[in-house]
Amino acid sequence: MKPAPFTYHAPTTIEQALGLLASEPEARVLAGGQSLVPRMRLRVEKPATIIDINRVVGLDGISVDAGAVTVGALVRQQTLVTHDGVAAVHPLLREAGSYAGFHTTRHRGTVGGSIAFAAPWAELAATTTLLGATITVRSTKAQRTLAASDFFLGPNQTALAADELVTEVQFPPAPTGTGFGFHEASPRYRDYATAAAAASITIADGVCSHAALVLLRAAPAPLSIDVASMLVGRVVDDAAIEDVVQSLAGLDPPTDIEASGAHRRRLAVTLTRRALADAWVNAQEAVA
């Protein structure tokens, strides 16, 4: 099947792109096209106008400054995964990012596109939320910066207005002595995640001083679990992790054609155990 007819624009400046979005709010933005183009080919989506932003200058940079990372919206996912400077300060972006599709799709798919599309299985939704990232969006009227925890509202639903464009993502420095863990489960190798867990633990004086956990597909949007109240001040051993696992008993993940809610709940428990255990080990190595 071929896409329905559409009008095509290829702006070269951010101002041109935003002007087109303002005049045609029903238009769809084309970045990597790894989600949009297949949906257009199946005519699941039939946009009348496409705004191709690949030629827009200034959206494809990565900067690392004193542990903080800024990533432009047009940075390819594979570029982020393989960037040694990013991996040195935020290894989770490499670890989790390597689960996103295949090399071929990561070489085209963009950071901003994944965030704006907000697929429920998107690893970037989990990592931006866990790491306390902020997402900058622009329109012809204003620029806004949103916390990732406020940006993702549900499957393919975000706080992005129709005339706004994601321009960059900012990751704050990780505290000294922080380790990360990420695990996901999918029905087939490199298939969409049925469930995933991302965790961070910071160690000070031999015990946990900060901890965070984000689950994918346990709720409509990335779900942050308050693990700090259970782990801070403790050695994160099997008993501590079991306390976190017990707190997940009330999870009510969605049921769909891919998996039942009960199956996703079981996966969340298993993946949480693994992610927290890895985060603790990695945190110990970070302070060694």
DRENZA-449848 format. One record per residue (C-alpha): residue number from 0; x, y, z. Coordinates in pm, whole numbers. Each point is the difference from the previous one (the first is absolute). Example, Ala and Ser with C-alpha at 12.3 -4.5 7.8 and 13.67 -1.06 7.14 Angstrom:
[pt 0, [1230, -450, 780]] [pt 1, [137, 344, -66]] 
//
This chain:
[pt 0, [0, 0, 0]] [pt 1, [119, 353, -74]] [pt 2, [-51, 318, 204]] [pt 3, [-294, 225, -74]] [pt 4, [90, 318, -195]] [pt 5, [160, 275, 205]] [pt 6, [170, 337, -35]] [pt 7, [372, -7, 80]] [pt 8, [209, 275, 158]] [pt 9, [373, -12, 82]] [pt 10, [93, 311, 203]] [pt 11, [365, 78, 69]] [pt 12, [-40, 218, 309]] [pt 13, [-183, -50, 328]] [pt 14, [-196, 320, -67]] [pt 15, [-127, -136, -332]] [pt 16, [-98, -329, 160]] [pt 17, [-186, 171, 284]] [pt 18, [-174, 233, -244]] [pt 19, [-129, -297, -199]] [pt 20, [-121, -170, 318]] [pt 21, [-179, 318, 105]] [pt 22, [-177, 31, -335]] [pt 23, [-77, -372, -34]] [pt 24, [-49, -145, 348]] [pt 25, [-134, -327, -144]] [pt 26, [331, -62, -179]] [pt 27, [229, -281, 112]] [pt 28, [371, 51, 60]] [pt 29, [240, -240, -171]] [pt 30, [334, -59, 173]] [pt 31, [131, -358, -17]] [pt 32, [-330, -132, -128]] [pt 33, [34, -338, 173]] [pt 34, [-346, 28, 157]] [pt 35, [-182, 244, -229]] [pt 36, [87, -143, -342]] [pt 37, [-117, -359, 69]] [pt 38, [-327, 138, 138]] [pt 39, [-42, 212, -312]] [pt 40, [70, -296, -226]] [pt 41, [-275, -194, 176]] [pt 42, [-221, 312, -8]] [pt 43, [-41, -17, 375]] [pt 44, [95, 365, -29]] [pt 45, [-86, 213, -300]] [pt 46, [147, 346, 66]] [pt 47, [-76, 260, -264]] [pt 48, [334, 172, 65]] [pt 49, [348, -127, 89]] [pt 50, [266, 231, 143]] [pt 51, [339, -166, -47]] [pt 52, [239, 155, 254]] [pt 53, [311, -198, -98]] [pt 54, [155, 304, -169]] [pt 55, [-60, 233, 295]] [pt 56, [336, 126, 123]] [pt 57, [92, -11, 369]] [pt 58, [-205, -292, 129]] [pt 59, [254, -281, -34]] [pt 60, [259, 83, 265]] [pt 61, [111, -173, 320]] [pt 62, [184, 186, 277]] [pt 63, [141, -134, 326]] [pt 64, [89, 260, 260]] [pt 65, [91, -80, 361]] [pt 66, [-208, -316, -12]] [pt 67, [-306, 164, -155]] [pt 68, [-104, -122, -346]] [pt 69, [-198, 195, -259]] [pt 70, [-131, -190, -300]] [pt 71, [-154, 161, -308]] [pt 72, [-328, -133, -131]] [pt 73, [153, -119, -329]] [pt 74, [277, -203, 161]] [pt 75, [-32, -357, -126]] [pt 76, [-58, -259, 268]] [pt 77, [307, -196, -106]] [pt 78, [212, 314, 32]] [pt 79, [-119, 40, 358]] [pt 80, [62, -368, 79]] [pt 81, [355, 6, -135]] [pt 82, [105, 341, 138]] [pt 83, [282, -72, 245]] [pt 84, [-34, 336, 174]] [pt 85, [-365, -66, 76]] [pt 86, [68, -357, 114]] [pt 87, [268, 122, 238]] [pt 88, [-246, 211, 201]] [pt 89, [-332, -169, -77]] [pt 90, [69, -366, -84]] [pt 91, [-371, -75, 24]] [pt 92, [-58, 180, -331]] [pt 93, [230, -247, -173]] [pt 94, [-130, -304, 185]] [pt 95, [-370, 71, -48]] [pt 96, [44, 153, -343]] [pt 97, [155, -320, -134]] [pt 98, [-338, -169, 50]] [pt 99, [-173, 243, -238]] [pt 100, [-66, -192, -321]] [pt 101, [295, -98, -220]] [pt 102, [311, 183, -119]] [pt 103, [-179, 85, -323]] [pt 104, [-297, 167, 169]] [pt 105, [220, 174, 259]] [pt 106, [210, 151, -280]] [pt 107, [-315, 176, -126]] [pt 108, [-218, 40, 308]] [pt 109, [55, 323, 191]] [pt 110, [-1, 85, 369]] [pt 111, [-260, 273, -46]] [pt 112, [-217, -219, -219]] [pt 113, [-11, -280, 256]] [pt 114, [-86, 243, 277]] [pt 115, [-271, 179, -200]] [pt 116, [-158, -325, -124]] [pt 117, [-6, -136, 358]] [pt 118, [-47, -365, -85]] [pt 119, [-84, -191, 319]] [pt 120, [305, -224, -52]] [pt 121, [248, 285, -65]] [pt 122, [315, -41, 206]] [pt 123, [67, 373, -18]] [pt 124, [-324, 67, 184]] [pt 125, [130, -206, 292]] [pt 126, [354, 138, 1]] [pt 127, [-98, 366, -29]] [pt 128, [-246, -45, 287]] [pt 129, [244, -189, 221]] [pt 130, [288, 241, -61]] [pt 131, [-209, 310, 71]] [pt 132, [42, 131, -353]] [pt 133, [-172, 310, -130]] [pt 134, [-142, 36, -349]] [pt 135, [9, 332, -183]] [pt 136, [-280, 72, -248]] [pt 137, [-53, 306, -220]] [pt 138, [-277, 165, -196]] [pt 139, [-21, 334, -177]] [pt 140, [-146, 143, 323]] [pt 141, [228, -133, 272]] [pt 142, [255, -249, 124]] [pt 143, [-79, -236, 287]] [pt 144, [206, -243, 205]] [pt 145, [-188, -296, 143]] [pt 146, [110, -269, 242]] [pt 147, [-10, -340, -169]] [pt 148, [-224, -119, 283]] [pt 149, [-257, 260, -111]] [pt 150, [51, -43, -374]] [pt 151, [-118, -360, -49]] [pt 152, [-374, -31, 60]] [pt 153, [-85, -339, -149]] [pt 154, [49, -219, -308]] [pt 155, [87, 242, -284]] [pt 156, [-120, 287, 219]] [pt 157, [220, 286, 120]] [pt 158, [-24, 356, 126]] [pt 159, [123, 120, -341]] [pt 160, [-243, 243, -164]] [pt 161, [-87, -36, -368]] [pt 162, [213, 301, -97]] [pt 163, [301, -96, 212]] [pt 164, [319, -181, -95]] [pt 165, [239, -188, 230]] [pt 166, [339, 170, -42]] [pt 167, [226, -156, 262]] [pt 168, [25, -214, 312]] [pt 169, [212, 87, 303]] [pt 170, [128, -263, 245]] [pt 171, [135, 134, 333]] [pt 172, [323, -141, 146]] [pt 173, [-32, -326, 189]] [pt 174, [111, 18, 365]] [pt 175, [338, -148, 83]] [pt 176, [-27, -367, 92]] [pt 177, [-303, -72, -217]] [pt 178, [-62, -327, -179]] [pt 179, [-271, -93, -247]] [pt 180, [-184, -309, -111]] [pt 181, [-234, -65, -290]] [pt 182, [-185, -315, -104]] [pt 183, [-287, -61, -239]] [pt 184, [-195, -297, -128]] [pt 185, [-137, -44, -350]] [pt 186, [-161, -295, -182]] [pt 187, [279, -12, -259]] [pt 188, [354, 132, -26]] [pt 189, [-6, 378, -51]] [pt 190, [-380, 6, -9]] [pt 191, [-199, 267, 182]] [pt 192, [33, -25, 377]] [pt 193, [-285, -175, 178]] [pt 194, [136, 147, 324]] [pt 195, [317, 172, 118]] [pt 196, [162, 132, 317]] [pt 197, [264, 272, 41]] [pt 198, [164, 60, 336]] [pt 199, [261, 226, 156]] [pt 200, [168, -26, 341]] [pt 201, [246, 242, 158]] [pt 202, [232, -119, 277]] [pt 203, [144, 216, 278]] [pt 204, [179, -140, 306]] [pt 205, [-71, -354, -112]] [pt 206, [-378, 29, -14]] [pt 207, [-262, 125, -244]] [pt 208, [-38, 376, 11]] [pt 209, [-234, 33, -299]] [pt 210, [-197, -242, -215]] [pt 211, [-247, 17, -286]] [pt 212, [-198, -250, -205]] [pt 213, [-204, 49, -316]] [pt 214, [-214, -271, -159]] [pt 215, [-114, -12, -361]] [pt 216, [-339, -142, -95]] [pt 217, [-108, -38, 362]] [pt 218, [-228, 302, -48]] [pt 219, [-109, 220, -292]] [pt 220, [314, 214, 39]] [pt 221, [345, -75, 146]] [pt 222, [-64, -78, 365]] [pt 223, [232, 131, 272]] [pt 224, [5, -214, 314]] [pt 225, [97, 158, 332]] [pt 226, [283, -237, 87]] [pt 227, [205, 262, 186]] [pt 228, [-227, -30, 304]] [pt 229, [76, -374, 11]] [pt 230, [370, -1, -86]] [pt 231, [169, 317, 126]] [pt 232, [226, -76, 296]] [pt 233, [19, -369, -82]] [pt 234, [228, -241, -176]] [pt 235, [-198, -103, -307]] [pt 236, [13, -374, 50]] [pt 237, [-256, -265, -87]] [pt 238, [-215, 91, 301]] [pt 239, [-10, 367, -95]] [pt 240, [-87, -81, -359]] [pt 241, [-273, -234, 121]] [pt 242, [-158, 289, 190]] [pt 243, [-20, 191, -329]] [pt 244, [-144, -301, -179]] [pt 245, [-271, -38, 264]] [pt 246, [-103, 361, -62]] [pt 247, [-78, -88, -363]] [pt 248, [-286, -231, 97]] [pt 249, [-254, 271, -77]] [pt 250, [121, 66, -354]] [pt 251, [-277, -6, -257]] [pt 252, [174, -10, -340]] [pt 253, [-206, 27, -318]] [pt 254, [-118, -309, -183]] [pt 255, [22, 3, -378]] [pt 256, [58, -230, -295]] [pt 257, [365, -40, 98]] [pt 258, [-35, -103, 364]] [pt 259, [-237, -17, 293]] [pt 260, [31, 236, 292]] [pt 261, [80, -295, 226]] [pt 262, [288, -104, -224]] [pt 263, [138, 354, -5]] [pt 264, [-22, 13, 380]] [pt 265, [209, -317, 27]] [pt 266, [251, 143, -246]] [pt 267, [18, 327, 195]] [pt 268, [95, -194, 314]] [pt 269, [273, -199, -174]] [pt 270, [142, 297, -189]] [pt 271, [-3, 217, 313]] [pt 272, [204, -258, 189]] [pt 273, [257, -10, -279]] [pt 274, [17, 376, -56]] [pt 275, [44, 81, 370]] [pt 276, [260, -273, 48]] [pt 277, [200, 131, -297]] [pt 278, [-33, 361, 118]] [pt 279, [138, -94, 342]] [pt 280, [297, -188, -144]] [pt 281, [76, 283, -242]] [pt 282, [-27, 256, 280]] [pt 283, [249, -200, 207]] [pt 284, [239, 5, -295]] [pt 285, [-53, 374, -38]] [pt 286, [121, 67, 354]] [pt 287, [277, -262, 1]] 
//
